[in-house]
């Protein structure tokens, strides 16, 4: 792995583990065993590193939330979407935990974030429309955009909600799965008689993961 990529991935690890606000470029350099000057050769400052991490986040959203075409709606297909939501929330949890502050410091990143989120909203709406067409959910067309936005709202603010409504502010995989189950509960409310059993199985799958011992979620 190139030094630049090592810096990005080490920063993501440290930000997630300790919080972005507590980690400096010196911490990142020390963690990698490189000089601060070597780090600054690749990145101007911490905001520059965060923008590169955001590019990873953007790439994940781009590839994981495309509307399915020419495929039957199976439980594995739906798990693929929900697993992608979990991955985004867990792998980039530092960003969700401190989203307002991070975006307020970087106008360029905020513009990029808003653009990406609009694309996510459009793709999510397309997925929901396709599920409605295939008889998986029953929903009026004019209700699809608000449902997509509500799902996005839970994804973006579940972590900060958990941190502000609990004495324990540490985010775990189990707490992320709790948020995923809220999205699933919302989705199940729109299930059709023929798809309800599939949504029940999805709930059972993620409930089992949410209560699994931490070592099994590693």
trRosetta pair geometry for C-beta under 8 A, 3 or more apart (Angstrom, degrees):
i j d omega theta_ij theta_ji phi_ij phi_ji
1 5 4.8 -117 -178 89 98 121
1 6 5.3 123 115 -62 116 85
1 9 7.5 -38 177 17 154 140
2 5 4.8 88 60 11 80 103
2 6 7.0 -142 98 -8 39 88
3 6 5.4 -54 -147 35 34 115
3 7 6.4 37 155 -23 66 102
3 34 7.1 100 -150 -94 117 160
3 38 6.9 -93 -178 164 146 109
3 42 6.3 -152 112 -55 102 147
4 7 5.8 -54 -155 31 30 111
4 8 6.7 29 149 -18 63 104
4 42 4.5 -174 -101 -151 84 135
4 43 7.8 135 -136 -41 82 90
4 52 8.0 -128 170 -154 96 160
5 8 5.6 -50 -150 34 37 113
5 9 6.3 25 157 -10 69 107
6 9 6.2 -61 -144 43 29 102
6 10 5.9 26 159 -17 66 113
6 32 6.0 109 139 -132 115 130
7 10 5.9 -57 -138 41 25 108
7 11 6.1 29 159 -22 62 110
7 28 6.4 63 -153 159 81 125
7 32 6.7 -42 -92 -51 64 161
7 39 6.0 140 -121 -131 135 85
7 42 5.8 153 20 89 157 146
7 43 6.5 -158 135 -10 148 128
7 49 6.6 -106 142 -120 104 114
8 11 5.9 -60 -151 35 24 111
8 12 6.5 24 153 -19 62 107
8 49 6.6 -174 -105 -158 60 83
8 52 5.0 -101 -109 121 117 124
8 53 6.0 172 -163 -74 89 71
8 56 7.2 138 163 -33 128 131
9 12 5.6 -49 -147 34 34 114
9 13 6.5 37 153 -20 64 104
10 13 5.6 -53 -150 36 33 114
10 14 6.3 27 155 -14 67 108
10 28 5.9 123 111 -157 112 85
10 31 5.4 159 179 106 124 125
10 32 5.3 -87 -57 -67 176 104
11 14 5.9 -58 -144 41 30 106
11 15 5.9 31 158 -20 67 109
11 23 7.4 147 -148 132 71 142
11 28 5.2 2 -87 -120 83 132
11 46 8.0 167 -146 -145 132 78
11 49 4.9 -142 -141 166 174 134
11 50 7.8 -123 146 -71 136 54
11 53 6.5 -116 98 -60 115 126
12 15 5.9 -53 -140 38 26 111
12 16 6.2 25 160 -17 62 110
12 53 5.3 155 -81 -124 99 122
12 56 7.5 -34 -81 54 148 155
12 91 7.6 -1 173 171 128 77
12 92 7.6 -59 -148 -103 108 62
12 94 7.6 -167 -154 22 55 131
13 16 6.1 -62 -150 37 24 108
13 17 6.2 12 159 -12 63 115
14 17 5.9 -61 -139 42 29 105
14 18 5.7 -24 179 27 68 113
14 23 4.8 122 136 -122 116 151
14 27 6.4 153 -175 127 153 116
14 28 6.2 -144 29 -94 156 76
14 31 6.1 -123 -68 -49 132 168
15 18 7.2 -78 -125 57 15 75
15 19 7.0 -34 -166 153 53 12
15 20 4.4 20 -144 -84 103 76
15 23 5.8 -110 -83 34 60 147
15 53 7.6 -4 30 -111 154 172
15 94 3.8 48 142 -138 98 179
15 95 7.9 41 141 -45 135 67
16 91 7.7 -68 -92 -171 146 31
16 92 7.8 -111 -86 -131 109 17
16 93 5.5 81 -135 54 92 97
16 94 4.8 -109 -82 -34 49 106
18 22 5.1 -106 146 77 104 123
18 23 5.6 114 83 -55 121 104
19 22 4.9 68 77 11 100 106
19 23 7.1 170 86 -11 52 94
19 94 6.5 158 -132 -133 34 99
19 97 7.0 -101 -121 108 83 141
19 98 7.0 102 -161 -40 86 136
20 23 6.1 -74 -149 39 33 105
20 50 7.3 53 -147 -97 137 121
20 94 4.8 116 -40 169 98 120
20 95 7.6 70 -39 -78 142 49
20 97 7.9 160 5 75 100 106
20 98 5.5 -133 39 52 118 150
20 102 6.7 27 90 -84 161 113
21 98 6.4 -175 -33 -125 101 157
21 101 7.3 -7 -74 120 115 153
23 27 4.8 -119 -154 73 72 145
23 28 6.6 77 168 -51 109 88
23 46 7.8 148 105 -133 83 133
24 27 4.9 111 52 0 67 97
24 28 7.3 -128 102 -2 43 86
24 46 7.0 -94 -149 -68 45 134
25 28 5.4 -51 -150 36 40 114
25 29 6.2 41 152 -20 69 104
25 36 6.3 87 124 -139 104 95
25 39 5.6 162 -180 122 104 146
25 40 7.3 63 165 -65 148 84
25 43 7.6 -159 -124 91 123 118
25 45 6.9 -105 -51 -154 138 46
25 46 5.5 -132 -55 -67 92 86
25 49 7.6 164 -101 -16 91 141
26 29 5.7 -52 -145 37 32 111
26 30 6.2 32 156 -18 65 107
26 36 5.7 -24 -100 -87 70 119
27 30 5.9 -59 -148 39 28 110
27 31 6.2 33 153 -25 64 107
28 31 5.7 -52 -149 32 30 115
28 32 6.6 14 157 -6 63 110
28 39 6.3 113 97 -125 109 148
28 49 7.4 -108 -102 -117 173 169
29 32 6.1 -69 -151 45 29 101
29 34 5.2 -101 -156 78 78 78
29 35 6.3 -23 -175 141 130 15
29 36 4.8 -107 -27 -81 172 55
29 38 7.0 131 -135 61 109 94
29 39 4.6 -98 -82 -28 104 136
30 33 7.3 34 -172 -74 32 36
32 39 7.8 132 48 -78 137 106
34 38 4.3 -99 168 76 114 140
34 39 6.2 132 101 -48 119 83
35 38 4.7 104 57 -2 79 99
35 39 7.4 -143 98 -1 48 82
36 39 5.5 -53 -153 36 39 113
36 40 6.2 33 152 -15 71 107
37 40 5.7 -56 -143 41 33 107
37 41 6.6 49 151 -34 63 96
38 41 5.6 -41 -157 15 34 119
38 42 7.5 15 152 -4 59 102
39 42 6.3 -72 -166 42 37 100
39 43 6.2 -37 164 45 76 99
40 43 6.6 -81 -120 72 35 59
40 44 7.0 47 -153 -129 77 25
43 46 7.8 69 140 -87 131 21
43 48 4.3 167 -164 97 90 122
43 49 5.0 29 -154 -61 161 82
43 52 7.3 -93 -101 -7 119 137
44 47 7.9 -32 81 63 98 86
44 48 4.6 120 42 -35 83 150
45 48 5.3 112 53 2 59 101
45 49 7.7 -114 108 -1 41 88
46 49 5.5 -51 -156 33 42 113
46 50 6.4 43 147 -21 70 102
47 50 5.5 -50 -148 35 36 114
47 51 6.5 42 151 -23 65 100
47 105 6.6 -136 -99 122 122 112
47 106 5.1 162 -155 -85 122 129
47 109 7.3 -129 -171 -27 96 135
48 51 5.8 -48 -152 30 32 113
48 52 6.9 31 149 -17 61 103
49 52 5.7 -57 -156 35 36 111
49 53 6.5 36 148 -18 68 103
50 53 5.5 -50 -149 36 37 113
50 54 6.3 43 149 -24 65 102
50 95 7.9 137 -159 -97 102 102
50 102 6.5 -157 -175 -158 151 116
50 106 7.3 -174 85 -11 130 162
50 109 6.8 -6 112 -105 109 155
51 54 5.4 -50 -150 32 34 117
51 55 6.9 44 148 -27 62 95
51 106 7.3 -148 -67 174 100 154
51 108 7.3 -6 -104 105 132 113
51 109 5.6 -126 -95 -89 87 105
51 112 7.7 81 -141 43 92 159
52 55 5.5 -41 -157 21 38 116
52 56 7.4 42 145 -16 60 94
53 56 5.6 -48 -163 29 42 113
53 57 6.6 43 141 -18 68 104
53 92 7.3 144 156 -122 106 100
53 95 7.5 -173 120 -59 122 125
54 57 5.2 -51 -150 37 41 117
54 58 6.2 46 150 -23 69 102
54 95 7.4 127 -91 -113 82 149
54 109 6.2 164 -27 -145 168 104
54 112 6.7 91 137 109 141 132
54 113 7.1 -79 -154 -78 135 86
55 58 5.5 -48 -144 35 33 114
55 59 6.4 37 153 -22 63 103
56 59 5.7 -54 -150 34 30 112
56 60 6.6 32 151 -20 64 104
56 92 7.8 173 94 -79 102 116
57 60 5.8 -54 -153 32 31 112
57 61 6.6 26 153 -15 64 106
57 88 6.9 86 -150 -143 86 88
57 91 8.0 176 -98 100 79 105
57 92 4.9 58 -99 -87 117 158
57 95 6.9 -23 -80 23 158 167
57 116 7.9 71 112 158 97 161
58 61 5.9 -58 -150 38 32 109
58 62 6.2 34 153 -25 66 108
58 112 7.6 -63 -75 162 140 108
58 116 5.1 -101 -116 -118 97 140
59 62 5.6 -54 -147 33 30 115
59 63 6.4 13 162 -6 65 110
60 63 6.5 -69 -148 43 26 97
60 64 5.7 2 168 -6 66 126
60 84 7.3 170 167 -162 95 92
60 87 6.7 -141 -170 115 137 117
60 88 6.0 167 117 -89 133 87
60 91 7.5 156 -79 72 170 143
61 64 6.3 -68 -127 44 22 100
61 65 5.9 -21 -170 16 63 120
61 88 6.6 64 -75 -104 85 135
61 116 6.4 91 74 177 151 109
61 119 7.6 107 129 95 121 108
61 120 5.5 -54 -175 -89 129 109
62 65 7.8 -75 -127 42 6 85
62 66 7.9 28 163 -54 47 97
62 119 7.7 -4 -97 129 76 138
63 66 7.1 -41 -166 -17 28 111
64 80 7.9 -160 -160 158 83 86
64 81 7.6 133 160 -123 88 49
64 84 3.6 162 174 -148 131 139
64 87 7.4 -151 -113 59 165 130
64 88 7.6 -160 68 -47 153 111
65 81 7.1 80 -112 -135 70 87
65 84 6.4 -177 -60 122 78 146
65 120 6.3 43 82 -139 158 75
65 123 4.8 102 125 119 101 134
65 124 6.3 -28 180 -69 129 71
65 127 6.9 -85 -174 -36 78 141
66 123 6.3 -71 -104 -154 35 126
67 123 6.6 -148 -35 -161 80 75
67 126 4.3 -83 -60 127 131 112
67 127 5.1 -157 -103 -78 73 62
67 129 7.9 -26 -118 59 135 94
67 130 5.3 133 -160 -20 111 145
68 71 4.7 -73 171 45 118 122
68 73 7.7 139 77 -92 148 72
68 77 6.1 13 -81 -164 163 128
68 127 7.3 67 5 -126 79 86
68 130 6.5 173 55 127 77 155
71 74 7.9 -83 157 5 101 94
71 77 6.2 149 130 -101 131 142
72 77 7.6 -168 96 -18 55 145
73 77 5.8 -117 -146 67 47 142
73 78 7.0 52 -175 -46 87 99
73 131 6.8 104 -114 -120 147 75
73 134 5.3 129 -22 130 133 147
73 136 5.2 -104 150 -70 167 133
73 195 7.7 -23 115 -113 134 122
74 77 4.8 107 53 0 72 99
74 78 7.4 -142 96 2 44 85
75 78 5.7 -57 -151 41 38 109
75 79 6.1 43 150 -23 69 105
75 198 5.4 -154 -85 -152 92 97
75 201 5.9 -43 -124 98 142 132
75 202 6.6 -161 -149 -67 96 87
76 79 5.5 -49 -142 36 33 114
76 80 6.5 46 152 -29 62 99
77 80 5.6 -49 -159 23 32 118
77 81 7.3 28 148 -14 61 99
78 81 5.8 -51 -158 33 40 109
78 82 6.4 29 151 -10 70 107
78 198 7.0 109 16 156 156 117
78 202 6.1 -68 118 -91 129 136
79 82 5.7 -61 -143 46 35 106
79 83 5.7 38 157 -23 71 108
79 202 6.9 -161 -78 -120 76 94
79 205 6.9 -64 -106 125 115 162
80 83 5.9 -52 -139 37 24 111
80 84 6.5 28 156 -22 59 106
81 84 5.7 -57 -153 33 29 113
81 85 6.8 31 150 -19 63 102
81 127 7.0 130 -118 -172 143 153
82 85 5.5 -47 -152 31 38 114
82 86 6.5 40 149 -19 65 102
82 180 6.0 93 -172 -167 99 116
82 183 7.5 168 -124 93 93 124
82 184 6.7 30 -118 -76 136 106
82 202 6.9 134 -14 -165 162 119
82 206 6.9 -89 153 -71 142 135
83 86 5.5 -51 -150 36 36 114
83 87 6.3 40 151 -24 67 103
84 87 5.6 -47 -145 32 33 114
84 88 6.6 35 155 -19 63 102
85 88 5.9 -55 -153 34 31 110
85 89 6.4 22 154 -13 65 109
85 155 6.1 -107 -158 -107 101 120
85 180 6.1 139 101 -114 118 97
85 183 6.7 -96 151 68 164 168
86 89 5.9 -64 -149 41 30 106
86 90 5.9 14 162 -8 70 115
86 176 6.0 104 -147 139 79 119
86 177 6.9 18 -120 -88 121 65
86 180 5.4 -5 -79 -77 94 143
87 90 6.2 -64 -138 45 25 100
87 91 5.4 9 173 -7 67 121
88 91 6.6 -55 -120 43 17 99
88 92 6.0 -30 -175 31 56 114
88 155 6.9 14 95 -171 125 122
89 92 7.4 -79 -132 58 10 77
89 93 6.3 45 159 -88 55 82
89 96 6.3 2 -142 -17 67 163
89 155 6.2 -125 -74 -156 108 78
89 158 6.9 -9 -140 60 135 125
89 159 6.8 173 -167 -47 96 113
89 176 4.9 153 113 -148 122 114
89 179 6.5 -166 -160 81 165 140
89 180 7.5 -151 30 -59 151 94
90 93 5.8 -13 -148 -46 27 112
90 173 6.1 25 -117 -110 134 77
90 176 5.0 -12 -72 -95 91 175
92 95 4.7 -20 163 26 96 121
92 96 6.6 100 112 -17 82 93
93 96 5.6 -56 -148 41 43 108
93 97 5.9 45 154 -26 73 108
93 159 5.8 163 -156 -114 86 153
93 171 5.3 -168 177 102 143 152
93 176 7.3 -91 -93 -81 123 124
94 97 5.7 -58 -147 36 29 114
94 98 6.5 -20 169 22 65 109
95 98 6.9 -86 -145 56 22 76
95 99 6.0 57 157 -89 65 77
95 102 6.3 -66 -141 31 70 168
96 99 5.7 -6 -138 -48 29 113
96 155 7.8 -107 -116 151 135 62
96 156 6.4 -163 -131 -161 96 41
96 157 7.5 -159 -171 -85 96 24
96 158 7.4 -7 167 54 138 73
96 159 4.3 96 118 31 116 138
96 160 6.8 -135 151 -26 76 87
97 159 5.0 -83 -77 134 69 128
97 160 6.2 148 -138 -74 40 73
97 163 6.3 86 -142 -31 93 153
97 171 6.7 -122 -78 -25 125 143
98 101 4.9 -49 176 48 90 114
98 102 5.4 96 114 -30 91 102
99 102 5.9 -62 -144 37 27 109
99 103 6.2 14 166 -10 66 112
99 156 6.7 30 -63 -177 174 91
99 157 7.9 -92 30 -89 143 67
99 160 7.1 -87 18 -42 103 133
100 103 6.3 -66 -148 42 24 103
100 104 6.1 24 157 -24 63 113
101 104 5.8 -57 -143 33 28 112
101 105 6.7 22 160 -19 62 108
102 105 6.3 -67 -160 32 27 107
102 106 7.0 -27 163 23 63 111
102 109 7.2 -78 146 113 89 146
103 106 6.7 -88 -144 56 31 80
103 109 6.2 -135 -120 102 61 102
103 110 4.3 95 -169 -93 95 95
103 113 6.0 -77 -108 32 118 158
104 110 7.6 72 -70 -70 26 133
106 109 3.8 37 111 19 122 115
106 110 6.4 159 94 -19 67 83
107 110 5.5 -53 -146 34 34 114
107 111 6.5 36 156 -20 66 101
108 111 6.0 -54 -154 33 30 109
108 112 6.6 26 150 -14 63 108
109 112 5.5 -58 -149 41 35 112
109 113 6.0 40 152 -25 69 106
110 113 5.5 -51 -143 35 31 114
110 114 6.3 31 158 -18 65 104
111 114 6.0 -54 -148 36 29 109
111 115 6.5 29 153 -18 62 108
112 115 5.7 -57 -151 37 31 112
112 116 6.3 29 154 -17 66 108
113 116 5.8 -58 -147 38 29 109
113 117 6.2 25 157 -17 65 110
114 117 5.8 -55 -142 39 29 110
114 118 6.5 33 156 -22 62 104
115 118 5.9 -55 -153 32 29 111
115 119 6.7 29 150 -16 62 105
116 119 5.6 -56 -155 36 34 112
116 120 6.4 38 148 -21 67 104
117 120 5.3 -46 -146 34 38 116
117 121 6.4 43 153 -23 65 101
117 152 6.8 106 -165 -170 98 137
117 156 7.8 28 -124 -80 130 136
118 121 5.6 -49 -149 33 33 114
118 122 6.5 35 152 -19 63 103
119 122 5.7 -53 -150 35 33 112
119 123 6.4 27 155 -14 66 106
120 123 5.9 -59 -147 40 30 106
120 124 6.1 31 155 -20 66 109
120 152 6.4 123 115 -110 118 122
121 124 5.8 -54 -144 37 28 112
121 125 6.4 31 155 -20 62 106
121 145 7.5 45 170 -149 105 79
121 148 5.6 111 -158 133 69 120
121 149 6.2 24 -134 -85 117 72
121 152 5.9 -35 -89 -45 85 156
122 125 5.8 -56 -152 34 29 112
122 126 6.6 29 151 -19 63 105
123 126 5.5 -53 -150 35 36 113
123 127 6.5 38 151 -20 67 101
124 127 5.7 -50 -150 33 34 112
124 128 6.4 32 153 -16 65 105
124 148 4.1 139 109 -148 113 109
124 151 6.3 -165 -174 75 145 133
124 152 6.7 -157 13 -54 167 102
125 128 5.7 -55 -148 39 32 110
125 129 6.3 36 152 -22 65 105
125 144 5.3 97 -149 140 84 108
125 145 5.5 5 -108 -92 130 62
125 148 4.5 -65 -69 -39 73 162
126 129 5.6 -51 -146 34 32 114
126 130 6.4 32 154 -19 64 104
127 130 5.8 -56 -151 36 31 110
127 131 6.4 30 151 -18 65 105
128 131 5.6 -52 -147 37 34 112
128 132 6.4 36 152 -21 65 102
128 137 6.9 -45 -159 56 77 147
128 139 7.1 -35 169 61 109 149
128 144 4.9 162 106 -149 128 102
128 147 6.2 147 -142 91 161 124
128 148 5.9 -128 -3 -68 142 98
129 132 5.6 -53 -151 34 32 112
129 133 6.4 33 151 -20 65 105
129 141 7.3 42 -116 -127 97 82
129 144 5.8 37 -67 -145 79 162
130 133 5.5 -51 -147 36 34 113
130 134 6.2 21 156 -9 66 110
131 134 5.9 -62 -142 46 30 103
131 136 4.1 -74 -169 63 87 122
131 137 4.9 43 127 13 112 104
132 135 7.9 49 179 -64 29 21
132 136 7.3 -82 -67 53 24 76
132 137 5.4 -54 -83 76 66 88
132 138 7.1 108 -134 -111 84 23
132 139 5.4 -94 -98 48 124 90
132 141 7.6 172 109 -85 165 64
132 144 7.1 -84 -22 -86 144 122
135 192 5.5 -60 173 28 73 165
135 194 6.3 12 142 58 116 132
135 195 7.0 165 127 -32 73 117
136 191 7.2 -55 164 -133 60 67
136 192 6.5 -164 177 14 13 109
136 195 4.6 107 -149 -94 58 161
136 198 7.7 -60 -145 68 96 145
137 187 7.1 -86 -93 -171 132 76
137 190 4.1 28 -160 126 108 108
137 191 6.1 -59 -106 -95 66 34
137 192 6.6 -168 -118 -25 14 87
137 195 7.1 -74 -61 69 48 154
138 190 6.0 -162 54 -178 56 73
138 191 7.6 19 11 119 87 15
138 192 5.1 110 -34 -82 103 86
139 143 5.1 -123 180 80 99 118
139 144 6.0 116 121 -73 128 76
139 147 6.6 -36 -156 -19 154 157
139 190 5.0 -2 -59 -153 108 131
140 143 4.6 85 64 3 86 108
140 144 7.7 -133 96 -26 49 78
141 144 5.8 -35 -162 -2 40 117
142 145 7.6 -42 -171 24 42 99
143 146 5.9 -62 -160 47 53 107
143 147 5.9 54 146 -25 80 109
144 147 5.7 -59 -146 38 31 111
144 148 6.2 32 158 -20 67 106
145 148 5.6 -54 -145 37 32 112
145 149 6.3 30 157 -18 66 107
146 149 5.6 -56 -145 39 33 111
146 150 6.2 37 155 -23 66 104
147 150 5.6 -51 -147 33 32 113
147 151 6.6 34 153 -18 63 102
147 186 7.5 164 -154 153 91 114
147 190 7.3 19 -131 -42 153 153
148 151 5.8 -53 -152 34 32 112
148 152 6.5 31 150 -17 64 106
149 152 5.5 -52 -148 38 35 113
149 153 6.3 42 150 -26 66 103
150 153 5.4 -48 -147 31 33 116
150 154 6.7 34 153 -19 63 100
150 186 6.7 -154 119 -172 124 155
151 154 5.9 -53 -154 32 32 109
151 155 6.6 31 150 -17 64 106
151 183 5.5 73 -137 -138 87 107
151 186 6.9 -169 -84 91 81 142
151 187 7.7 50 -94 -63 122 97
152 155 5.6 -56 -150 37 34 113
152 156 6.1 25 158 -15 69 111
153 156 6.0 -59 -141 40 28 106
153 157 6.0 -22 175 21 65 115
154 157 7.0 -85 -135 54 18 79
154 158 5.4 39 173 -57 65 107
154 179 6.2 161 162 -172 98 95
154 182 5.7 -159 -155 101 141 120
154 183 5.4 178 93 -73 148 91
154 186 7.6 -165 -27 -2 155 149
155 158 6.6 -30 -126 -2 14 113
155 179 7.4 119 -103 152 41 126
155 183 7.2 39 -58 -75 83 139
157 160 5.3 -56 -157 47 67 109
157 161 5.7 77 141 -31 82 101
158 161 5.5 -57 -150 35 30 116
158 162 6.4 29 155 -19 66 103
158 176 7.6 101 111 -130 132 54
158 178 7.9 170 -179 92 124 86
158 179 3.5 59 -174 -121 157 138
158 182 7.3 173 -111 43 125 138
159 162 5.9 -53 -149 34 31 109
159 163 6.4 27 154 -16 64 108
159 171 5.7 -1 -143 -107 102 142
159 175 7.9 92 -115 124 66 116
159 176 7.6 -2 -82 -95 93 80
159 179 7.5 -41 -52 -50 59 157
160 163 5.6 -55 -144 39 34 112
160 164 6.2 20 161 -9 68 111
161 164 6.3 -69 -145 44 25 98
161 165 6.0 -7 166 6 65 121
162 165 6.4 -76 -135 51 23 93
162 166 5.9 -10 176 7 65 126
162 171 6.7 103 90 -105 136 86
162 175 5.3 96 -155 180 162 127
162 178 7.6 113 -91 74 129 132
162 179 7.5 -85 -40 -56 124 111
163 166 6.9 -73 -127 47 18 94
163 169 4.5 49 -144 -145 86 88
163 171 7.1 -43 -66 -61 100 97
166 169 6.8 162 86 -78 93 46
171 175 5.6 -121 -151 71 62 134
171 176 6.9 66 175 -51 101 91
172 175 4.9 100 53 5 75 98
172 176 7.3 -133 99 -2 44 85
172 214 6.8 -75 -160 -113 126 107
172 217 7.9 77 167 91 93 152
173 176 5.5 -53 -152 35 38 113
173 177 6.4 40 150 -21 68 103
173 209 7.9 -87 143 159 109 96
173 214 7.3 137 36 -135 108 69
173 217 4.2 -176 77 158 151 139
174 177 5.6 -53 -151 35 33 112
174 178 6.8 44 147 -27 63 97
174 210 5.2 95 -151 -166 72 60
174 211 7.1 83 -134 -82 115 27
174 212 7.6 -161 -89 51 97 65
174 214 7.4 -73 -25 -90 114 75
174 217 6.9 -126 -51 -45 74 168
175 178 5.4 -38 -155 21 40 119
175 179 7.2 40 149 -15 61 97
176 179 5.7 -52 -161 34 40 111
176 180 6.5 42 143 -20 68 104
177 180 5.2 -49 -146 36 41 117
177 181 6.3 46 153 -23 67 100
177 206 5.7 -178 -164 -180 101 92
177 209 5.3 -164 -121 105 149 99
177 210 3.6 -158 110 -90 131 87
178 181 5.7 -53 -153 33 31 112
178 182 7.0 35 147 -22 62 99
178 210 5.9 113 -60 -144 62 133
179 182 5.5 -47 -155 26 39 114
179 183 6.9 37 149 -15 65 100
180 183 5.7 -52 -155 35 38 111
180 184 6.3 37 147 -18 67 107
180 206 5.6 -126 109 -165 119 145
180 210 7.9 -160 56 -72 106 113
181 184 5.3 -51 -143 40 37 115
181 185 6.2 45 153 -25 66 100
181 203 6.8 79 -139 -138 92 77
181 206 5.5 -178 -78 114 86 124
181 207 6.6 80 -105 -76 134 71
181 210 6.4 -26 -33 -48 131 153
182 185 5.6 -47 -147 32 31 114
182 186 6.6 33 152 -18 61 104
183 186 5.7 -54 -153 36 32 113
183 187 6.3 30 150 -18 65 107
184 187 5.5 -54 -144 39 33 111
184 188 6.1 38 155 -25 67 105
184 199 7.0 159 -179 -163 91 89
184 202 5.8 -157 -148 122 130 116
184 203 5.7 164 134 -87 135 75
184 206 6.3 163 -18 42 160 150
185 188 5.8 -50 -144 32 29 113
185 189 7.0 41 152 -31 58 97
185 203 7.5 77 -75 -106 68 117
186 189 5.9 -47 -163 15 33 116
186 190 8.0 14 148 -4 58 101
187 190 6.3 -69 -169 38 42 102
187 191 7.4 65 137 -53 69 87
187 199 6.8 -162 108 -128 95 122
188 191 5.1 -19 -158 -18 52 121
188 196 7.3 79 -162 -138 89 70
188 199 4.1 144 -111 163 94 142
188 200 7.6 98 -134 -61 133 53
188 202 7.9 -166 -74 65 108 118
188 203 6.9 5 -61 -52 149 121
191 195 4.8 -137 -161 92 94 98
191 196 4.5 125 124 -90 134 64
191 198 7.6 -176 -141 60 129 89
191 199 4.7 -103 -79 -8 148 148
192 195 4.9 69 50 20 82 101
192 196 7.0 -126 85 -36 35 80
193 196 6.0 -32 -143 -5 28 117
195 198 5.0 -51 -168 36 67 119
195 199 6.3 65 138 -21 84 100
196 199 5.7 -57 -153 37 38 110
196 200 6.4 41 150 -22 69 103
197 200 5.5 -50 -149 34 35 115
197 201 6.5 38 151 -19 65 102
198 201 5.7 -53 -152 35 32 111
198 202 6.5 36 148 -21 64 103
199 202 5.3 -47 -148 33 37 116
199 203 6.5 42 151 -21 65 100
200 203 5.6 -50 -152 33 33 114
200 204 6.5 33 150 -18 64 104
201 204 5.6 -52 -148 36 34 112
201 205 6.3 41 151 -25 65 104
202 205 5.5 -52 -150 32 32 116
202 206 6.5 13 160 -4 66 107
203 206 6.4 -67 -146 45 28 96
203 207 5.8 30 157 -23 67 111
204 207 5.7 -52 -137 37 27 113
204 208 6.4 32 159 -22 61 104
205 208 6.2 -62 -161 31 24 110
205 209 6.8 16 148 -12 61 108
206 209 5.3 -49 -146 38 42 113
206 210 6.1 47 153 -26 69 103
207 210 5.6 -52 -145 33 32 113
207 211 6.6 9 162 -1 64 109
208 211 6.5 -73 -149 46 26 94
208 212 6.5 47 151 -52 64 98
209 212 5.5 -35 -147 -1 34 121
209 217 7.0 103 -173 -103 81 103
212 216 4.5 -98 162 82 118 125
212 217 5.5 139 89 -52 114 94
213 216 5.0 87 65 6 81 104
213 217 7.5 -160 97 -5 43 90
214 217 5.7 -65 -153 38 38 108
214 218 7.0 58 149 -47 67 89
215 218 5.7 -27 -157 -7 40 119
